[in-house]
Amino acid sequence: MLILNGNSLTIDDVARVARREETDVRISDDAKIRIARSRELVEGWVERGETIYGVTTGFGEFANVSIPKSDLRALQQNLLRSHSAGVGEPLSDEVVRAMLLLRANALAKGFSGIRLVAIEQLLKFLSADILPVIPSRGSVGSSGDLAPLAHLALALTGEGFVTIPEKTHSSHGTHKSHRTHLPAKEALQNASIQPLVLEAKEGLALINGTQMMSAIACLAVHRAKQLADLADIAGAMSFEALQATDTAFDPRLHAARPHKGQMFVAKRMLKLVEGSEIRASHLTNDPRIQDAYSLRCIPQVHGAVRDTIDFVEKTLSIEINSATDNPLIFPAQESNEGKGQRVEGKESAEPTLYPLPSTLYPAHIEGGNFHGEPIAFALDYLAIAISELANISERRTERLVNGSLSNGLPRFLTNAGGLNSGLMLAQYTAAALVSENKILAHPASVDSIPTSANMEDHNSMGSISALKLQNVVKNVETVLAIELMCAAQGIDFLAPLKPGRGSGKAHELIRERVPFLEQDRNISVDIAEVVALIEGDSFITLCSRDL
């Protein structure tokens, strides 16, 4: 069970829910109290006819248009309909699940003035795995991810489209999960879930936020941490195949430049190749003094990537536990500095990220917490950083297949060169993906196109940063798979000498899926096998278990 309180959700929690490893998600009791308090304020202000942006007025350029009380429900439903303007291929199931979770967590903070029943509708969709069909393009990353979240929220009301799981039997008697596309109204009827009828402010509260870019970001960070581990393993295997020296991993060297990631990777590389017979075989009488940068500087490059991932993770951990809609609702309360949150005059045990100042009188405050700039910057930075894992990996692959650089390995890692081309084209593929990443790593956040008649005159484009990052992650994964495949082939040519504990386990696991390349075959099949092998964290765990 996962309990949401708006303050303690982690990136790992998001990944588990996105993959359906956790399906029981609930709102904490303290959060329910905060939600009720802020909702009471909204209802009181509406009853008194107070002017509140997006509650009793139109939106964006129409903020100066007053809406009569009799039209407040229609105002919110029309908002969802008009803002459901996305295009392009739908977001993945994992991203949509993450969006549902993240929006519920942001609303659980109790600053949005939304009813508990509206938040619980998000969780009902999660539990039943009813996933709104959300086009991936249309957000400019400010005023929140308006179009994507509008498609999400529209489905809660029984409009728009969703997908639902459908289990089918395969020819082997196992179950494969497929999804059926159908109108949201029909899916809700089948699941005995009542469509949400929006009240004042609720449509706006559901779509004002950074949950699309944050959902993609959470899954990308989770995978980026795994890619950093995989890059170390791939580097260790290339180290073995190219008969490199471990002198460059000496802890004294890295203590003299004590970046956290650099020191960690240097120590890990030594562990991965510990016990290597290959390394022991050329400890003496080796004319080489030092290796090329792609081997010698693994700690400096991989370590810098890890430090960047840490920075992005910290930024994202704040964002996914933040209130990101507009306006925000603040009941009267004392400052909670140095305390837990205060609910109904009592101190709660639930943590809060940062202290809240005193609010003497209830207030609705119009602001810009929906602006995606903090996430846009972080995601652009992450795309640049993990692209470097692929850059340096491809250089190691080139050394493996280049007979002039491989320290005695056969050209293109084949014994019958000429008749066979070996792994020549594997390096081409890695080079193509690395070149593509150079384009994808261009920061989207340096651009801004105004919207809503220049009321929204600066936009983050963080959603574009997120979509680009997804592609970079997949490309890096494949480039590392190619290096692992080539390095395994290189190690085989050094038999009977055995690699170290970690690099040796990696070699063993690869050979369970991809046999030694005796003669030319369809290399794309081998690459796909290694990509499948390194999905998730089991490969990393097995290679690192005895270190």
N, C-alpha and C positions, 0 to 999 in steps of 0.2 A: 504494500500500500504506500502511496505517495501523498503526503499531506501538503497542500499549498497554503502558504501564509503571506506570500508576496515579498518575502525577504530572504529565503534560504534555498531557493532552487539552484541546482548546479547544472553545469553543462553535461555531466554524466547522466543526471536525471533526465534531461531532455533527450539524450541519445537513447536511453532505455525505453522511454515512452514512444519515441519515434519508431523504434524497431519492434514495438509490441512486446517487449520484455516486461513491461509494467503496464497494466491496464486499469488498475483500481486507483483512481485519483480523486481526492476529496478536498474540500475547503476546511481549514481549521476553524475551531469554535471561536477563537479570538477574531479571526478575519471576518467571520459572519457578523459579529457585533459591529466591527468597523464599517462593513458594507451597509448594514442597516442604518447606522447613524448618518452616513453621508447621503443615503437615499431619502431619509426623512427630511433632511435639509432641502434637497432638490424639490421634493413634493411641497414643502412649505413655501418656498420661493415661487413656485409655479402658481400655487393657490393665491398668493398675494400679488401676482402679476409682475414680478420683478423681471427686469431685462437681463437675460443671461445668454451669452453667445451660444448658438447652436441648440439652445433649449427653448427659448422663446423668440429666437431670431433665425433668419436664414444663415447660410454658410458661405465662407469665403467672401467674395465680392458682395454677396447678398446679406452680409452681417447687419446692415442698416435697415433690413426689412423686418418689421415686427410681425409675428405669427400669432393669430388668435388661439386661445386655449382649445377651442373645438378642433383645431387642425394639428395639434401637437403630435398625435400618433401618426397621422399621415405624413407629417414633416420627416419623422425618423424613418419610416418605411420608404418614402421617396428618396431619401438620402442614399439608402442602400441600393435601390434600383438605378438611380442616375450615376452612381459611382462605380457600379459593376460594369466597367468599360475596358477590362483587360483583354489582351489578345495573346496569341502565341501558344506554344505547347503547354499543357498543364504542369503545375508543380508536382513533384514526386509525392508518393504517399507518405514517405518519412517526413518530408518538409511540411506537409499539411498537418500531420499529427503534431509536430513540434509547434506549429503556429497556434493550433487550438490550445495546447498546454500553456504556451507563453502568454497568450491573451488572457486566459483565465488567471494566471499568476499575477499579471499586472493589475487586473481588476480586483484581485483579492487584497491588494494593499488598502483598499477602502477610500481612495481619493477620487473615485470616478462617478459616484452618485448613481450607480446602476443597481438594480435589484439582484438579490441572490439568485432568483430563478433564472435570470438571463445568463449568469456565470455558470450555473449548473447545467444549462443547455449545452454549453461548450463541452462539459465533461460527459454528458450523455452521448454526444457524438463520438467522443474519444472511446468511451466504454464499448459502444456498439460498432466501432470502427466504420462509422458513416463519415465519409470524407468529402467535403465540398470540392467540386471541380474548380480549380483556381488557375486562370491563365497566368503565365509567368511574366508577361510584359505589361507595363502600364503604370508602374510606380516610379516617381521621381525622387522618392526617399525623403520627402518632407511633408508636413501635415500627416505624417505617418505613411505607411504603405497603403494608401487609401483604396486604390482599385483592388488589389489582392484581398485585403481585409473585407471590403464590401462584398466580394463574391463569397467569402467565408461566412459573413454574418447573414447574407441573404438566405443562404441555405438553412440557417437556424430558424428562419421564419416560414420555411416551407416553399420558398421560391428558389429558382436556379436549379443547378444539377449537382449530383453527388455520385460517388461510387461506393459500392458495398461489397463485402467479401463473398465469394462463392467458391465452395470447395468442390473439386472434381476428382474423380479417380483416374490415376494414370494406368497405363497398361501393366505396370509392375505392382499394382495394388496399393501404392502409396498415394498420399493426398497432396495435390498441388493447389495452391491458392491462386484464384483468379478473381478479378473484380468486374462487377457489372455497373454500367453507366446508366443512370435513370434520373427522372425528375426528383427533386428533394421532397416534394409533397408525397409522392408515392413511397419513397424510402421511409419517411416518418410514419406513415400509416402502417407499413409493414412491421415497423419496430415498436408500434404503440407509443410513439413519442408525439406529444402535442406541439404544433408549431408555436414558436415564440411570438407573442404579440407585444410589440415594442411600446414602451411608455416614454415619457419625456427624457431626453438626453441619451437614451440607450443606444440608438443607432450610431450616434457620434462617438460614444464611449467604446463601442465595439470596433470601429474602424480607424480611430486616431491612435496610431502606435507603430512601432518599428518591428513588428513581429515577423514579417516575411524575411527581412534581411537578417534579423536576429536568429530565426529558425535555421536558415541556411548557414549562418555563421557558426552556430553551435555544432552542427553536424560537421562542418568543415574543420573547426578547431579540434573536435574529437578525432577526426581522421588524420589531421596534420600531426598530432602527437604520435599516432601510430606510424605515419610516414617517416617521422624523424628517427624512430627506432628501426624501421626497415632500412633507411639509408645507412645507418651504422652497420647493420648486418651485411648489406650489399657491399659497403666499403671494405668490411673485414674479409669478405670472400674474394674481392678483387685484390686486396692486399696479399692474400695467400697465392692466388693464381699468378700474380705479377712478381712474386718473391720480393716483396718490399721489406723495408726495415722498420722496426718499431721504435727506433731511437726518437722519432718525432713525437712519440706519445709519452715520453718521459715526464713524470709529474713535476719535476723541478722546473722544466721549461714552462709549464702552464701556470704554476704558482707565481711565476714572474710576471704574468699577465692574467690576473685571476678573474676573468669573466666566468660566470657560473656555468653557462652552457659549454664553453670550451673545456673547462676542467672536467666536467661530467663526461663528455664524449671521449676525451683522451683516456680517462680511466676505463670507460666501457670498451674502447677498442682493444686495450691491453687484455681485458677479460675475455673478449670474443675470440682472440687468437691465442689465448693461453694454452700451452701444451702443444703448439704446432710443430710437427716434425718438419714441415716445409721451411718454417722460419729457422729452425735449428740447423738445417742443412746448408745454409749460406751465411752463418754467423762469422765465418772467417774466410779469408781469401776472396772476398767479393770486391771487385774493383770500383763499384759504385759507392759514392760518398753519401748521397742523399737522393730521395725520390722526387718525382714531379709533384707539382702543387696539388694535383687532384688526389694524391695519396698522402703527401706530407702534411697538407693543410686541412685534412678531414676534421680535426677538432675545432679549428678556427671557423670553418665554414658551417659545418653541421651545428656547432655550438651556437653560433650567431642566430641560426634559424630557430633553435630551441628557445633562445632568449626572446626572440620576436613572438613566438607562439605564447610564451608566458605573459608577455605584455598584452597581447590580444585577448587571452583568456581572462585576465584581470579586468580589462575594459568590458568584455562581454558579460562577466559575472555581475557587474554593477547594472548593466543595461537590462538583463533579463529579470532583475528584481527591482525595477523602477516603474513609476507611474508615468506613462508617456502619452496621455490624451490631454484634451483641452476643451473647456476649462477644468481645473482640478478643484475638488471640494475639500475644504479644511474645517472640520468641526472645532469648536473651542477646546483647547487643551493646554496643559502645562508643557514646558519643555521636557523632553525625554532624554536630555543629554546625560550620559553616564548611567542610564537606566534601560530597562526593557521598554517596550511600548506601553502606553497607558490606554486602557480600554475601560470606559464607564467608571473612571476614577480609580481603578485598580491597576497595579503594575502587572503586566503580562510577562511570562517567561520567554515569549518569542523574541528573538533578536531583531534588531533593526540595523540596517547597514550604516546609517549615519544619523546623528541626532537631529530632531526636528525642533525648530524654534517655537516659542509660545505663540498660540493663536488666541487672543483675548475674545474675539467675536467670530462666529462662523463666517466663512468667506468662500466665495468662488473666485478663483484667480485665473485670468486669461494669460497664457504664456506660450512657450514653444518647446515643451519637452518632447514633442513628437519629431523634432528635427533629427535626421539621421546622421549628422556629421560625425559624432564620436564613433559610430559603427562603420561609416563609410571609410574614414581614415584607417581604422584598424584593419578592415578587410582588404583594402588596397595594399597596406603594409604586409599583411599575411601572404597575399598573392605574390608579391615581390620576393618575399623570403623563401617560401617553399618552392618557387621556381628555381631558386639556386640549388636546391637538392637535386633537381633534374639536370641543371646545367653541369654540375660537377660529376654527377653520375654518368652522363653521356660521355664526358671526357675520359672517365675510367673505362667505359665500354670501348671507346676508340682505341685505347692502349691495349686492351685485351685482343682485339681483332686485327690490329696493325702489327704485322710481323717485324717491323722496324722498331717497335716500341714495347713489345711484349716480353722481352727478356727470354727469348728462346721458344715461345709457344708458336705453333704452326700458323701461317697466315690464315686469317678468318676462322681459326679454330677448327680446321678440317685437315685430315691426313691426305686427302686426295684432291688437293687444290688444282683447279683447272677443270677437271671433270665435275667436281663439286665446288660450289661457291660458299659452302659452310654458312657462317653467321654474318656474312657480309651485309646483307640487307637489314639485319636486326639493328645495326648501328644507324642505317639510313632512317629507320622508323623513329628511333630515339632522337635523332637530329631534327626530324620534322616536328616532333612534339615539343621539343625544347624551343624551336623557332616560333611555333605557335604561341607558346607561353610568353615569349617576349612581347608579343602584341597584347595578349590578355593581361599582362602585368602593368600595362599603362593605366595609371590611376583614373578611375571614373570620377572621383571626388573633386578633381580640379575643374570640372565642368559644372555649369548651372544654367538652366533655361527657365525663365520666369513662367509662372502659371497663374490662373485665376485673376486675370486682368491686372497683373503685377502686384496684387495683394501678397501673393506668395512669390516674392521676387528673388529669392535665393533658395535653391534646392540642392540636397546633398548628393543625389544620384547613387545613394548607398545600395539600392536594390540592384543596380547594374554592377556595382562592385561585388555584390554577393553572387550574382549569376555568373560573372566571369570567374570568380574564385572556384565555383563548382567545377568548371571545366579545367582549371589549373590543377585542382586536386586529382582529377581522373588522369590527366596527362602525366603528372609526377608519379602516380601509382604505376602506370605502364612503363615509364622510363626506368624505374627501379626494378620492375619485373624483368625487363630486358637485361639489365646489368646482372641480376641474380642468375639468369639463365646462362649468360655468356661466361660469368665467373665460374659457375659449376662445370661448364665444359672445359675451361682452362685448368681447373683443379684436377680434373680427370687425367689430363696429360702429364701431371706430376706424380702420378701413382708409381710406386706403392707408398710414397710419402703421404702422410695424413695431415689434414688441417687441424686447427685448434678446436677447442670444445664447442664454442658457439658457432664458428664458421663451419665446422664439421657437421654439426646438427642441421644447419641450414642446407648444406650440400646433400645430406641424406634425405631430407624432406622433399627437396626439389627432384631428386632422382626417383622418388616414389611416384611422382606425377609425370615427369618428363625424362625419357631415357637419353642416354648419351647419343649424340648425333654422329652416327657412323657414316651416313650418306645423306644427301639432300632430301628434305621432306618439307611439307607445308609449315613454315616457321610460325605463321600467325596462330596456328593451333597450339603450338608450344607456348607462345607468349600468353595466350588466353588461359592456358593451364596454370602458369605461374601467377598471373593476375588473380585467378580464383583461389590459389593457394594462400596468397597473402592478404585476402580479404579478412576483415575482423582482426582479432588479436591472438588467435591460437598459434599461428606460425611464430609470432614474436615471443609468445610465452614459452613455447617449446625450445626455441633457440637460446633463450635467456635463463631458463630454469636452473641450470647448474652453475651459473656464473657467480 
